[in-house]
Amino acid sequence: MKLCFLGTCAGTEPMPDRKHTAFTLEHDGKLYWFDAGEGCSYTAHNLGLDLLRVEKIILSHPHIDHTGGLANLLWTIRNLHWLKKSEKMTDIQIFLPVSGIFEAVMGLLRCNEPNFSLGPYLHPHIIQDGVLFDNGSLCVTAFHNTHMAPSEEGWRSFSFRIDAQGKRIVYSGDVKHYEELNPAIGEGCDVLIIETGHFGIGDVYTYTKGKPIGKILFNHNGREILNAPAEAANKVKNLFGDKAVICYDGMTECL
């Protein structure tokens, strides 16, 4: 089981060597995709990830730095299917916080190609609190947060808990308060992928201190890290020792 970070930047202007948020979890030969910032499919393909093995795509909330690469991801999957002459494309379930994302992305793709389709292989679902899916070896559970106010459809921003191979991973998505992660972390987790776009390194330390958390991976990184990466890395080292690391694009973490 392996994590691969495709984009680790918060919703800033373009930054050298960092694209907006996206990562994959590789498990049992399948790719589980979390968020889809711009350039995510480009980065994944050039890192050697097989996009025809994408099993699920899960979006934490509608902001562009988490969804801006979705159209290109679907386009690339379809093109690779043609290029490699695959007999059958893997069924892809896409989990969305609001239905408008899917409608807008498909509308964009069909502006370019009126008959664009992934045929019967793409299955959209609206995220609600609770288990999104459980295939017996991997389970993903959604927990709403207040990073975005709810709409008529319901909550629009979510954090996720991933349980697989006896490990528990918690992905914060974007949150308004770190305490909103408490239900997902529960009695503890092996890995916490936590956003720092709206918080400082010290805030992460204060929140996680004394909690039963294994490794802490800083993701969706904000100004404190982007503007002074060396100083930020030293601060993380001084506060957390080897327990925490600042993620960078192309980084992998084996679990």
FENFEN-V523218 format. One record per helix or strand. SS is the DSSP state (h for helix, s for strand). FROM is the first residue (numbers start at 1). LEN is the number of residues. If there is no record, write none. Layout:
ss:from:len
SS:FROM:LEN
SS:FROM:LEN
This chain:
ss:from:len
s:2:6
s:9:1
s:15:1
s:18:1
s:20:1
s:22:6
s:30:5
h:40:7
h:51:3
s:54:5
s:61:1
h:64:4
h:70:14
s:92:5
h:99:14
h:119:3
s:122:5
s:130:5
s:138:7
s:151:1
s:154:1
s:157:8
s:167:5
h:178:8
s:189:7
h:201:8
s:213:7
s:221:1
h:223:5
h:229:15
s:244:3
s:252:3
